[in-house]
Amino acid sequence: MNLSYFDWLGNIDLINDEPLSYAKVTTNDIKRLASQTFVPEKCSTLYYLKKGQ
């Protein structure tokens, strides 16, 4: 799928740079983004109830 995406972008050689992009992501990057994304203010709760309740 990625190969066709880079072809659609007009530069199929970008597929060779993709692993380098992933390698640049650090544990701290993931922790920082997770702490910004997963906050109580953005939380939703779904309740499943039996029919008739």
Secondary structure, 3 states (H helix, E strand, C coil): CHHHHHHHHCCHHHHHCHHHHHHCCCHHHHHHHHHHHCCHHHCCCCCCCCCCC
